[in-house]
């Protein structure tokens, strides 16, 4: 009988990824958008860009997590065969 294993990502991990993405994006906006200050926060469109950056960085982190899980399963299967 074949068993299937599912990848599980906890809510805490997703929240951590969002926090990390937000901090990185805040830093990028601090050094790029407004020349070392947070005046960019006064403009609505900058907030939209901020959210887009956070979502992109979070998506990249999720991809890295998924790839690491897939490769660990593949390597475990290869080691099991040998």
DRENTORKOL-3810 file (N, C-alpha, C; in nm, 4 decimals):
REM DRENTORKOL-3810
@n.u->0.0845; n.v->-0.1179; n.w->0.0000; ca.u->0.0000; ca.v->0.0000; ca.w->0.0000; c.u->0.0888; c.v->0.1239; c.w->0.0000
@n.u->0.0546; n.v->0.2139; n.w->-0.0860; ca.u->0.1305; ca.v->0.3382; ca.w->-0.0961; c.u->0.0712; c.v->0.4428; c.w->-0.0028
@n.u->0.1579; n.v->0.5085; n.w->0.0675; ca.u->0.1113; ca.v->0.6181; ca.w->0.1520; c.u->0.1492; c.v->0.7499; c.w->0.0869
@n.u->0.0622; n.v->0.8440; n.w->0.0988; ca.u->0.0919; ca.v->0.9766; ca.w->0.0454; c.u->0.1283; c.v->1.0692; c.w->0.1599
@n.u->0.2263; n.v->1.1497; n.w->0.1353; ca.u->0.2632; ca.v->1.2475; ca.w->0.2371; c.u->0.2300; c.v->1.3862; c.w->0.1848
@n.u->0.1786; n.v->1.4661; n.w->0.2705; ca.u->0.1399; ca.v->1.6014; ca.w->0.2333; c.u->0.2347; c.v->1.7004; c.w->0.2982
@n.u->0.2586; n.v->1.8070; n.w->0.2274; ca.u->0.3386; ca.v->1.9147; ca.w->0.2833; c.u->0.2471; c.v->2.0023; c.w->0.3675
@n.u->0.2940; n.v->2.0384; n.w->0.4846; ca.u->0.2135; ca.v->2.1209; ca.w->0.5734; c.u->0.2934; c.v->2.2435; c.w->0.6140
@n.u->0.2343; n.v->2.3582; n.w->0.5943; ca.u->0.2956; ca.v->2.4843; ca.w->0.6323; c.u->0.2081; c.v->2.5473; c.w->0.7403
@n.u->0.2643; n.v->2.5660; n.w->0.8576; ca.u->0.1846; ca.v->2.6181; ca.w->0.9681; c.u->0.1545; c.v->2.7672; c.w->0.9505
@n.u->0.0512; n.v->2.8115; n.w->1.0195; ca.u->0.0150; ca.v->2.9532; ca.w->1.0155; c.u->0.1272; c.v->3.0403; c.w->1.0711
@n.u->0.1950; n.v->2.9889; n.w->1.1723; ca.u->0.3052; ca.v->3.0636; ca.w->1.2317; c.u->0.4173; c.v->3.0856; c.w->1.1302
@n.u->0.4435; n.v->2.9868; n.w->1.0479; ca.u->0.5476; ca.v->3.0006; ca.w->0.9458; c.u->0.5097; c.v->3.1048; c.w->0.8419
@n.u->0.3838; n.v->3.1057; n.w->0.8018; ca.u->0.3388; ca.v->3.2046; ca.w->0.7035; c.u->0.3468; c.v->3.3450; c.w->0.7626
@n.u->0.3080; n.v->3.3598; n.w->0.8882; ca.u->0.3161; ca.v->3.4907; ca.w->0.9539; c.u->0.4620; c.v->3.5353; c.w->0.9636
@n.u->0.5505; n.v->3.4424; n.w->0.9960; ca.u->0.6933; ca.v->3.4764; ca.w->1.0004; c.u->0.7440; c.v->3.5208; c.w->0.8640
@n.u->0.7002; n.v->3.4526; n.w->0.7587; ca.u->0.7404; ca.v->3.4921; ca.w->0.6237; c.u->0.6891; c.v->3.6321; c.w->0.5895
@n.u->0.5662; n.v->3.6614; n.w->0.6279; ca.u->0.5104; ca.v->3.7948; ca.w->0.6024; c.u->0.5854; c.v->3.9025; c.w->0.6803
@n.u->0.6215; n.v->3.8728; n.w->0.8046; ca.u->0.6968; ca.v->3.9693; ca.w->0.8859; c.u->0.8344; c.v->3.9944; c.w->0.8245
@n.u->0.9023; n.v->3.8877; n.w->0.7850; ca.u->1.0344; ca.v->3.9020; ca.w->0.7240; c.u->1.0248; c.v->3.9834; c.w->0.5947
@n.u->0.9249; n.v->3.9519; n.w->0.5131; ca.u->0.9051; ca.v->4.0264; ca.w->0.3882; c.u->0.8754; c.v->4.1731; c.w->0.4152
@n.u->0.7953; n.v->4.2005; n.w->0.5165; ca.u->0.7621; ca.v->4.3391; ca.w->0.5501; c.u->0.8842; c.v->4.4168; c.w->0.5970
@n.u->0.9653; n.v->4.3549; n.w->0.6796; ca.u->1.0855; ca.v->4.4228; ca.w->0.7296; c.u->1.1832; c.v->4.4507; c.w->0.6150
@n.u->1.2008; n.v->4.3532; n.w->0.5273; ca.u->1.2903; ca.v->4.3736; ca.w->0.4135; c.u->1.2375; c.v->4.4847; c.w->0.3233
@n.u->1.1066; n.v->4.4842; n.w->0.2994; ca.u->1.0469; ca.v->4.5867; ca.w->0.2136; c.u->1.0544; c.v->4.7242; c.w->0.2790
@n.u->1.0325; n.v->4.7321; n.w->0.4083; ca.u->1.0477; ca.v->4.8604; ca.w->0.4779; c.u->1.1897; c.v->4.9136; c.w->0.4618
@n.u->1.2864; n.v->4.8258; n.w->0.4764; ca.u->1.4250; ca.v->4.8677; ca.w->0.4590; c.u->1.4507; c.v->4.9153; c.w->0.3160
@n.u->1.4005; n.v->4.8397; n.w->0.2169; ca.u->1.4192; ca.v->4.8799; ca.w->0.0774; c.u->1.3538; c.v->5.0145; c.w->0.0480
@n.u->1.2344; n.v->5.0369; n.w->0.1002; ca.u->1.1673; ca.v->5.1649; ca.w->0.0786; c.u->1.2396; c.v->5.2772; c.w->0.1533
@n.u->1.2973; n.v->5.2461; n.w->0.2673; ca.u->1.3719; ca.v->5.3455; ca.w->0.3434; c.u->1.4921; c.v->5.3952; c.w->0.2644
@n.u->1.5645; n.v->5.3043; n.w->0.2010; ca.u->1.6858; ca.v->5.3452; ca.w->0.1310; c.u->1.6602; c.v->5.3870; c.w->-0.0130
@n.u->1.5449; n.v->5.3482; n.w->-0.0702; ca.u->1.5242; ca.v->5.3746; ca.w->-0.2122; c.u->1.4198; c.v->5.4822; c.w->-0.2397
@n.u->1.3018; n.v->5.4675; n.w->-0.1890; ca.u->1.1895; ca.v->5.5525; ca.w->-0.2276; c.u->1.2044; c.v->5.6979; c.w->-0.1832
@n.u->1.2515; n.v->5.7204; n.w->-0.0629; ca.u->1.2482; ca.v->5.8577; ca.w->-0.0113; c.u->1.3796; c.v->5.9048; c.w->0.0485
@n.u->1.4851; n.v->5.8534; n.w->0.0006; ca.u->1.6173; ca.v->5.9003; ca.w->0.0413; c.u->1.6364; c.v->5.8982; c.w->0.1930
@n.u->1.6307; n.v->5.7793; n.w->0.2500; ca.u->1.6601; ca.v->5.7552; ca.w->0.3908; c.u->1.5612; c.v->5.8199; c.w->0.4874
@n.u->1.4336; n.v->5.8133; n.w->0.4534; ca.u->1.3281; ca.v->5.8508; ca.w->0.5473; c.u->1.2005; c.v->5.7761; c.w->0.5099
@n.u->1.0989; n.v->5.7957; n.w->0.5906; ca.u->0.9737; ca.v->5.7237; ca.w->0.5675; c.u->0.8624; c.v->5.8153; c.w->0.5181
@n.u->0.8961; n.v->5.9184; n.w->0.4438; ca.u->0.7946; ca.v->6.0075; ca.w->0.3876; c.u->0.7099; c.v->5.9395; c.w->0.2804
@n.u->0.7554; n.v->5.8298; n.w->0.2275; ca.u->0.6781; ca.v->5.7579; ca.w->0.1266; c.u->0.5440; c.v->5.7115; c.w->0.1815
@n.u->0.5321; n.v->5.7010; n.w->0.3124; ca.u->0.4083; ca.v->5.6525; ca.w->0.3744; c.u->0.2909; c.v->5.7492; c.w->0.3582
@n.u->0.3169; n.v->5.8693; n.w->0.3150; ca.u->0.2105; ca.v->5.9680; ca.w->0.2966; c.u->0.1327; c.v->5.9486; c.w->0.1672
@n.u->0.1810; n.v->5.8632; n.w->0.0785; ca.u->0.1211; ca.v->5.8493; ca.w->-0.0531; c.u->0.0576; c.v->5.7110; c.w->-0.0698
@n.u->-0.0656; n.v->5.7127; n.w->-0.1164; ca.u->-0.1435; ca.v->5.5901; ca.w->-0.1307; c.u->-0.0767; c.v->5.4905; c.w->-0.2254
@n.u->-0.0280; n.v->5.5360; n.w->-0.3394; ca.u->0.0290; ca.v->5.4449; ca.w->-0.4385; c.u->0.1558; c.v->5.3776; c.w->-0.3872
@n.u->0.2276; n.v->5.4421; n.w->-0.3020; ca.u->0.3449; ca.v->5.3780; ca.w->-0.2422; c.u->0.3043; c.v->5.2617; c.w->-0.1527
@n.u->0.1907; n.v->5.2734; n.w->-0.0865; ca.u->0.1406; ca.v->5.1621; ca.w->-0.0052; c.u->0.1014; c.v->5.0437; c.w->-0.0926
@n.u->0.0455; n.v->5.0724; n.w->-0.2088; ca.u->0.0117; ca.v->4.9633; ca.w->-0.3009; c.u->0.1391; c.v->4.8927; c.w->-0.3464
@n.u->0.2421; n.v->4.9685; n.w->-0.3791; ca.u->0.3705; ca.v->4.9090; ca.w->-0.4153; c.u->0.4308; c.v->4.8307; c.w->-0.2992
@n.u->0.4151; n.v->4.8826; n.w->-0.1799; ca.u->0.4645; ca.v->4.8132; ca.w->-0.0618; c.u->0.3997; c.v->4.6755; c.w->-0.0493
@n.u->0.2687; n.v->4.6702; n.w->-0.0641; ca.u->0.1970; ca.v->4.5423; ca.w->-0.0535; c.u->0.2408; c.v->4.4470; c.w->-0.1644
@n.u->0.2596; n.v->4.4992; n.w->-0.2846; ca.u->0.3048; ca.v->4.4144; ca.w->-0.3949; c.u->0.4427; c.v->4.3568; c.w->-0.3659
@n.u->0.5337; n.v->4.4383; n.w->-0.3169; ca.u->0.6680; ca.v->4.3912; ca.w->-0.2821; c.u->0.6613; c.v->4.2835; c.w->-0.1736
@n.u->0.5801; n.v->4.3065; n.w->-0.0715; ca.u->0.5678; ca.v->4.2089; ca.w->0.0379; c.u->0.5136; c.v->4.0772; c.w->-0.0157
@n.u->0.4131; n.v->4.0832; n.w->-0.1001; ca.u->0.3554; ca.v->3.9609; ca.w->-0.1553; c.u->0.4549; c.v->3.8865; c.w->-0.2443
@n.u->0.5310; n.v->3.9592; n.w->-0.3226; ca.u->0.6311; ca.v->3.8949; ca.w->-0.4079; c.u->0.7388; c.v->3.8276; c.w->-0.3232
@n.u->0.7882; n.v->3.8971; n.w->-0.2222; ca.u->0.8910; ca.v->3.8378; ca.w->-0.1357; c.u->0.8368; c.v->3.7180; c.w->-0.0579
@n.u->0.7131; n.v->3.7250; n.w->-0.0140; ca.u->0.6526; ca.v->3.6118; ca.w->0.0556; c.u->0.6359; c.v->3.4937; c.w->-0.0390
@n.u->0.5936; n.v->3.5208; n.w->-0.1620; ca.u->0.5800; ca.v->3.4145; ca.w->-0.2612; c.u->0.7145; c.v->3.3478; c.w->-0.2884
@n.u->0.8204; n.v->3.4257; n.w->-0.2961; ca.u->0.9540; ca.v->3.3698; ca.w->-0.3177; c.u->0.9932; c.v->3.2798; c.w->-0.2001
@n.u->0.9632; n.v->3.3234; n.w->-0.0786; ca.u->0.9929; ca.v->3.2413; ca.w->0.0386; c.u->0.9129; c.v->3.1113; c.w->0.0363
@n.u->0.7876; n.v->3.1190; n.w->-0.0044; ca.u->0.7052; ca.v->2.9975; ca.w->-0.0143; c.u->0.7604; c.v->2.9020; c.w->-0.1198
@n.u->0.8077; n.v->2.9568; n.w->-0.2318; ca.u->0.8690; ca.v->2.8720; ca.w->-0.3340; c.u->0.9948; c.v->2.8029; c.w->-0.2818
@n.u->1.0765; n.v->2.8759; n.w->-0.2099; ca.u->1.1980; ca.v->2.8167; ca.w->-0.1529; c.u->1.1611; c.v->2.7066; c.w->-0.0541
@n.u->1.0588; n.v->2.7298; n.w->0.0283; ca.u->1.0132; ca.v->2.6283; ca.w->0.1231; c.u->0.9648; c.v->2.5037; c.w->0.0497
@n.u->0.8827; n.v->2.5232; n.w->-0.0537; ca.u->0.8285; ca.v->2.4105; ca.w->-0.1287; c.u->0.9381; c.v->2.3321; c.w->-0.1992
@n.u->1.0315; n.v->2.4009; n.w->-0.2618; ca.u->1.1417; ca.v->2.3341; ca.w->-0.3303; c.u->1.2266; c.v->2.2549; c.w->-0.2309
@n.u->1.2513; n.v->2.3117; n.w->-0.1134; ca.u->1.3304; ca.v->2.2389; ca.w->-0.0137; c.u->1.2575; c.v->2.1133; c.w->0.0331
@n.u->1.1246; n.v->2.1206; n.w->0.0475; ca.u->1.0477; ca.v->2.0022; ca.w->0.0880; c.u->1.0500; c.v->1.8954; c.w->-0.0209
@n.u->1.0340; n.v->1.9370; n.w->-0.1464; ca.u->1.0337; ca.v->1.8415; ca.w->-0.2568; c.u->1.1702; c.v->1.7746; c.w->-0.2693
@n.u->1.2768; n.v->1.8543; n.w->-0.2633; ca.u->1.4100; ca.v->1.7963; ca.w->-0.2750; c.u->1.4434; c.v->1.7052; c.w->-0.1573
@n.u->1.3970; n.v->1.7391; n.w->-0.0380; ca.u->1.4234; ca.v->1.6506; ca.w->0.0758; c.u->1.3509; c.v->1.5175; c.w->0.0580
@n.u->1.2294; n.v->1.5192; n.w->0.0018; ca.u->1.1573; ca.v->1.3942; ca.w->-0.0255; c.u->1.2280; c.v->1.3128; c.w->-0.1329
@n.u->1.2755; n.v->1.3798; n.w->-0.2373; ca.u->1.3450; ca.v->1.3102; ca.w->-0.3453; c.u->1.4747; c.v->1.2493; c.w->-0.2937
@n.u->1.5505; n.v->1.3251; n.w->-0.2174; ca.u->1.6763; ca.v->1.2726; ca.w->-0.1633; c.u->1.6519; c.v->1.1569; c.w->-0.0673
@n.u->1.5451; n.v->1.1667; n.w->0.0118; ca.u->1.5126; ca.v->1.0560; ca.w->0.1034; c.u->1.4761; c.v->0.9301; c.w->0.0245
@n.u->1.4042; n.v->0.9461; n.w->-0.0861; ca.u->1.3682; ca.v->0.8316; ca.w->-0.1697; c.u->1.4899; c.v->0.7712; c.w->-0.2360
@n.u->1.5817; n.v->0.8560; n.w->-0.2805; ca.u->1.7036; ca.v->0.8062; ca.w->-0.3439; c.u->1.7888; c.v->0.7301; c.w->-0.2425
@n.u->1.8014; n.v->0.7831; n.w->-0.1231; ca.u->1.8802; ca.v->0.7155; ca.w->-0.0192; c.u->1.8151; c.v->0.5846; c.w->0.0217
@n.u->1.6844; n.v->0.5803; n.w->0.0215; ca.u->1.6118; ca.v->0.4600; ca.w->0.0596; c.u->1.6328; c.v->0.3490; c.w->-0.0438
@n.u->1.6405; n.v->0.3866; n.w->-0.1709; ca.u->1.6626; ca.v->0.2894; ca.w->-0.2778; c.u->1.8029; c.v->0.2303; c.w->-0.2727
@n.u->1.8990; n.v->0.3119; n.w->-0.2324; ca.u->2.0384; ca.v->0.2655; ca.w->-0.2292; c.u->2.0604; c.v->0.1949; c.w->-0.1027
END
